Amino acid sequence: MADIFEKLVKNYGPLGQHRERAHGYFAFPKLEGEIGSRMTFRGKKMIVWSLNNYLGLANHPEIRKVDAEASAQYGLALPMGARMMSGNSVHHEQLEAELAAFESKEDAILMNFGYQGIMSAIDAICGRHDIIVYDAESHACIIDGLRLHPGHRYVFKHNDIADLVKQLERSTALIENQKAGGILVITEGVFGMAGDQGKLKEIAELKSKYDFRLMVDDAHGFGTLGTTGAGAGEAQDCQDAIDLYFSTFAKSMASIGAFMAGPKAIIDFIRYNIRSQIFAKSLPMPIVIGNLKRLDMLKTNPELKEKLWSNALKLQNGLKERGFDIGATNTPVTPVYMKGGVEEATAMCMDLRENYHVFASIVVYPVIPKGHIIYRLIPSAAHTDADIEETLIAFTETKAKLDAGVYQVTEIPDMADTK
Ligand SMILES: Cc1ncc(COP(=O)(O)O)c(C=O)c1O
């Protein structure tokens, strides 16, 4: 019999295989100092484009004060136990009520993490006769939720309404045939890699022809889209058609935790059946109180969203004017598409960090096809004109070097800090 560990140390996986040269630099980097548009990396101050601190709330003095006071008052333990047993509080319930009202839904449930929360909600809702129809570019947490689903699942091509219709036809026929089950369509408000919005309005319109419920992961839309910041449903004027609205607190709220909002009866069902919450300790009080403060600031400081968008458009227009391909983003998420190998991409990324003091995350093969490079820039309300200008110059110069073959190296630069 093989030792189960044996295969693991033979193959560390598609990303892990680079760890000996990449750890601590291209992977698991340590950004230090106060969260902001410039942070310290390996002793150098850099302009940071990797944080989903969209509204700049992470280090807002009022938020830091509330976080500190709530931590001093309650500590991290309170309330002990799962919500259902002993871990509930008025603050948890207040946050749920405020989130539901903000999203124009009857009720909401808090989750400790977005990833586990949405997985577990899918698991709670769908039985073996139900069919899940989902967008091909859904986040890993949705895909993992599907893995828990004992019934059929059909994927539709990314944002392709004609293909979604095909899958709905197929699902409807199967359900009529088996005389049991229903359909749950799952998509995202904003696709976090390419920055394009899910076509929620068009999906919503299909409800007049097909019977299905719609769940939307709006991790990147919450706080950034819509007149009030309620997200992609508000922006596309179809919030009512979203049956279950989900977002994490890890992005615009610059915190941790998540929530799902929807009809009272359904949220109550989830509350009593969601395994990741029933069998887990509830969110600590300082997190809940900190999230209440963040939600209040998000609602009452519209200028933060305006600043985010003004920075996003400056960055995106600047890149486009300089001939960069930023794809079809219609949100602050700013991908920059280039061509090159993994080694070249890492050498370029290193030049950008070491010599231009710009910290940006790159995505390469095997996450995306061979020969492609994506920089994924996340502008925020905390960035300044100088941050944007310096970054545009850095991108222009490093792209010219990429095109001239300057970064053609045979190996990923050895920048690991684990020696
Ligand atoms: C689209 C999307 N859904 C869910 C999550 C997971 O949320 P959390 O970080 O709260 O686990 C993320 C990442 O944070 C995300 O980008």
The ligand as an SDF file (V2000), in Angstrom:
LIG
                    3D

 16 16  0  0  0  0  0  0  0  0999 V2000
  -16.6180   35.9290   -6.0800 C   0  0  0  0  0  0  0  0  0  0  0  0
  -16.1780   35.5130   -4.7110 C   0  0  0  0  0  0  0  0  0  0  0  0
  -17.0030   34.7820   -3.9500 N   0  0  0  0  0  0  0  0  0  0  0  0
  -16.6420   34.3650   -2.7210 C   0  0  0  0  0  0  0  0  0  0  0  0
  -15.4070   34.6650   -2.1970 C   0  0  0  0  0  0  0  0  0  0  0  0
  -15.0290   34.1000   -0.8640 C   0  0  0  0  0  0  0  0  0  0  0  0
  -15.2580   35.0080    0.1680 O   0  0  0  0  0  0  0  0  0  0  0  0
  -14.4530   34.9060    1.5510 P   0  0  0  0  0  0  0  0  0  0  0  0
  -13.1100   35.5240    1.3310 O   0  0  0  0  0  0  0  0  0  0  0  0
  -15.3170   35.6640    2.5000 O   0  0  0  0  0  0  0  0  0  0  0  0
  -14.3490   33.4510    1.9190 O   0  0  0  0  0  0  0  0  0  0  0  0
  -14.5090   35.4400   -2.9470 C   0  0  0  0  0  0  0  0  0  0  0  0
  -13.1820   35.8150   -2.4070 C   0  0  0  0  0  0  0  0  0  0  0  0
  -12.9800   36.3890   -1.4040 O   0  0  0  0  0  0  0  0  0  0  0  0
  -14.9090   35.8790   -4.2300 C   0  0  0  0  0  0  0  0  0  0  0  0
  -14.0940   36.6130   -4.9930 O   0  0  0  0  0  0  0  0  0  0  0  0
  1  2  1  0
  2  3  1  0
  2 15  2  0
  3  4  2  0
  4  5  1  0
  5  6  1  0
  5 12  2  0
  6  7  1  0
  7  8  1  0
  8  9  2  0
  8 10  1  0
  8 11  1  0
 12 13  1  0
 12 15  1  0
 13 14  2  0
 15 16  1  0
M  END
$$$$
